[in-house]
Amino acid sequence: MEVSADEDLLGRNFKIYAFDGTVPNPLPDEPSYIFTEKNIGFVETNEKMTNLRKIFTENADLEELDLILIDIEGNEYSVLKEELEFVKKAKQVVIEFHGLELLGDSNFSVTFINILDQLTMTHSPIHVHANNSGGALPLGGAHWPTILEVTFAKNEYCTGEINYGPFPTSMDFPNVNIRPDMDLTPFYGCQKTYASLARTIFGID
């Protein structure tokens, strides 16, 4: 389990609540690292599952939340659809979106767009990174990643300036070292290929 980011935050005196039902506590000697060996999903299907409503109910200090990171292997869609009000409490939100090869499916794309519409009422995307452990679909001269990491910040902390990249940035690293990072510049360059391509895929006039 990769915990370098957690260690960096702990070094900056942040308190971390971590949830993962697949591994034991990676930092058992850190008093500010509160680890629960459970996975997060909207439906509690077994004793290894919990949800955001229960987490926020049991931890009152999460009402003042600097960052929430959602990397839950496809469960993000049910959580974001049903419990978005808890996600919106955070000043910053980082979400790893899986299964984007399904964007051509109308049911999936409608769900995905609705989630983004709701989230961007309060938060704006400020960074994107393609997870190169997934694949890519060649469309319109660009590579559409099947796994995409997106960082959002509350609108009150954002300016009106649009960042067209390049992506990845110097701060990004490949998720899998044996593969190169995925270049998203064709999507976010000044020609805005992404916008016209998205309209085609989603059937938007």
Residue pairs with C-beta under 8 A, 6 or more apart in sequence:
1 20
1 23
1 26
3 26
3 27
6 16
6 18
6 26
6 27
6 33
7 27
9 16
9 67
10 16
10 27
10 30
10 32
10 33
13 32
14 32
14 66
15 32
15 34
15 61
16 32
16 33
16 34
17 34
17 36
17 55
17 59
17 62
18 33
18 34
18 35
18 36
19 35
19 36
19 38
19 39
19 40
19 50
19 55
20 35
20 37
20 38
20 39
21 37
21 38
21 39
21 48
21 49
22 39
23 37
24 37
25 33
25 35
25 37
26 35
27 33
27 35
28 35
36 50
37 48
38 47
38 48
38 49
38 50
39 48
39 49
39 50
39 72
39 75
40 49
40 50
40 51
40 52
40 55
40 70
40 72
40 75
40 79
41 49
41 50
41 51
41 72
41 75
41 78
41 79
42 51
42 75
42 78
42 79
42 81
42 82
42 83
43 49
43 51
43 78
44 50
44 51
44 54
51 79
51 83
52 79
52 83
52 86
52 87
53 83
53 86
55 62
55 86
56 62
56 63
56 86
56 89
62 89
63 89
65 89
65 90
65 91
66 90
66 91
66 92
67 90
67 91
67 92
67 93
67 94
68 87
68 89
68 90
68 92
68 93
68 94
69 94
70 76
70 79
70 80
70 87
70 93
70 94
70 95
70 96
71 94
71 95
71 96
72 79
73 98
74 98
74 99
76 95
76 96
76 97
76 98
77 111
77 112
77 115
79 87
80 87
80 95
80 115
80 119
81 111
81 114
81 115
84 115
84 118
84 119
87 93
87 119
88 119
88 122
88 123
91 153
91 154
91 157
92 151
92 152
92 153
92 154
93 119
93 123
93 151
93 152
93 153
94 149
94 150
94 151
94 152
95 149
95 150
95 152
96 131
96 147
96 148
96 149
97 112
97 147
97 148
97 149
97 150
98 134
98 146
98 147
99 108
99 146
100 144
100 145
100 146
100 147
100 148
101 135
101 137
101 146
102 108
102 109
103 109
103 112
103 144
103 201
103 202
104 201
106 203
109 201
109 202
113 202
119 152
120 152
122 154
122 155
123 152
123 153
123 154
123 155
124 152
124 153
124 155
124 158
125 150
125 151
125 152
126 151
126 152
126 153
126 158
126 163
127 150
127 151
127 163
127 167
127 169
128 148
128 149
128 150
128 151
128 167
128 184
128 188
129 148
129 149
129 167
129 168
129 172
129 181
129 184
130 136
130 143
130 145
130 147
130 148
130 149
130 167
130 168
130 181
130 182
130 184
131 145
131 147
131 148
131 149
131 175
132 145
132 174
132 175
132 176
132 179
132 180
132 181
132 182
133 147
133 175
133 176
133 179
134 145
134 146
134 147
135 145
135 146
136 143
136 144
136 145
136 146
136 182
137 143
137 144
137 146
138 144
139 197
139 201
140 186
140 193
140 196
140 197
140 200
141 186
141 193
142 184
142 186
142 187
142 193
142 194
142 197
143 182
143 183
143 186
144 197
145 182
145 184
163 188
164 188
164 189
164 190
165 184
165 185
165 188
165 189
166 183
166 184
166 185
166 188
166 189
167 183
167 184
167 185
167 187
167 188
168 181
168 182
168 183
168 184
172 181
173 181
174 180
174 181
186 193
186 194
187 193
187 194
187 197
188 194
198 204
199 205
